[in-house]
Amino acid sequence: MTDRPTARETIAAVTDESTFTELPYPARESKPDGPIGWQGYDASRARAAERTGEQESVVCGTARVEGTRAVLIAFEFGFLGGSLGERTGDRLEAAYTHAREHRLPVVPLIATGGSRMQEGMLALTQLQRVARQSALTREAGLPQIAVLRDPTTGGGWATLGAGADVILALPGAQVGFAGSRVRPPDADPAAYTAEAQVAAGAADAVVPPEELRGTLGRWLRLLTSPARQAPVPPPLGATDLPATGGDAVRRARAPRRPRAERYLDAYFTHRLPINGDRCGGTDPDGMLCGFGEHEGRTVAYAAQTGTATRPAGYRTAARLFRLADRLGIPVLTLVDTPGAANDAEAERQGAGAAIADLFLTVAAARTPVTTLLIGEGGSGGALALAAPGNTWATPDSYFSVIAPEQAAAILKRPAEEVEATADQLRIRPQDLAELGLVRHAPRDNLKYRP
């Protein structure tokens, strides 16, 4: 990016008109040329102040964004590269404290090169200070939504940026832990971009500048307006129950059977996705996660799409659960997978650990969780997403300890006995209800709980 708006221009672009009020800043006395006596530091600060009109590298205040009040932290890159020093830390701590005292979400608008070398290790330790404030804000149940401007590098990315709950980025922004002057000479510059971070699951979305205010406003409304619970969606497919286990499998695998996208579109007025597991992976074809508005309030969702779920998909779902749990937002899960991906690459990516983490996260959730089985329920890879005691099933679904074909193979049965094996496994929705494992679909004529 070549066009770099100032901190105040950025604030004006995303906030409602005349709503920004700057916070008071703590006073700090420092020795000549700063805490480590860096020769010429005072002169550098004076030139930066004259050039930008600011006294430090961040501007902090409260404002409304599309009607939702928040604390905004805007970096001024023109002031010593938006670097973090002791006085920056003072301002950041005061802003986070104000947010907690007034129960406000925090929106860092980041443009920084990292820690200020003219203050040495005292500058670097501001990252620990910022991390502490972010952790306290998480514990308070307040959302943090970061906007990555150009550039977002060093400790600013590794704390305020990557540590946020939702991460939005401007197109073409330079984003990475290593700044442009300290990377290996043969490093691919494309890896240090907003687009690359989204592709790697380290950020949620690239948002054009003209759409940033609207997108930020929608996120703030969603993350601050939780529903009390997630009502179960009505089934969108078949209305009669399958006659046999084989029928249940064929229905669930039918190409025209309603999938997750159709259920989500019918359930939510609007929704915004989160992207990636923050560990370098995404599973956009296997797991859809995000937050949406249902009957005027927010419900989180994690939905399998009918394909084998990859480790990154499970980790993304676990990330969603943890965030929803902290913010008190109920979760809707849609189960639909033949099972977890079981290829060699999935094993290398930690499939077992990812599934275990999701099992533990769902089990520990304090927020209400509702599950609807909409298609295939393939073994533990499906069960990991299911709410114990609050799982519902549609008539065109099945849940099984193992696929009937695989069960027959393990038992050394011929192919013609797969149908009988499916019946023995008792995988139909009505079988599952009789066993006490699922609840009836939410239509009067589809009650199959005994």
Salt bridges, closest charged atoms under 4 A:
ASP16 OD1 - ARG213 NH2 2.94
GLU22 OE1 - ARG8 NH2 3.08
GLU54 OE2 - ARG8 NE 2.57
GLU56 OE1 - ARG45 NH1 3.00
GLU56 OE2 - ARG116 NH2 2.69
GLU66 OE2 - ARG213 NE 3.24
GLU86 OE2 - ARG28 NH1 3.64
ASP90 OD2 - ARG28 NE 2.68
ASP90 OD1 - ARG129 NH2 2.70
GLU93 OE1 - ARG129 NE 2.98
GLU119 OE2 - ARG116 NH1 3.85
ASP150 OD2 - ARG4 NH2 3.44
ASP165 OD1 - ARG138 NH2 3.83
ASP165 OD1 - ARG326 NH2 2.61
ASP204 OD2 - ARG278 NH2 2.63
ASP204 OD1 - ARG319 NH2 2.99
ASP240 OD2 - ARG251 NH2 2.89
ASP247 OD1 - ARG250 NH2 2.71
GLU261 OE1 - ARG271 NH2 2.79
ASP265 OD1 - ARG271 NH2 2.79
ASP277 OD2 - ARG315 NE 2.97
GLU293 OE1 - HIS270 NE2 3.49
GLU295 OE2 - HIS294 NE2 3.71
ASP325 OD2 - ARG366 NE 3.17
ASP336 OD2 - ARG257 NH1 2.73
ASP343 OD2 - ARG310 NH1 2.91
GLU345 OE1 - ARG348 NH2 3.05
ASP357 OD2 - ARG322 NH1 3.24
GLU376 OE1 - ARG253 NE 3.11
GLU405 OE2 - ARG253 NH1 2.64
GLU417 OE1 - ARG413 NE 3.98
GLU419 OE2 - ARG250 NH1 2.41
ASP431 OD1 - ARG426 NH2 3.88
ASP431 OD2 - ARG428 NE 2.84
GLU434 OE1 - ARG426 NH2 3.00
ASP444 OD1 - LYS447 NZ 4.00
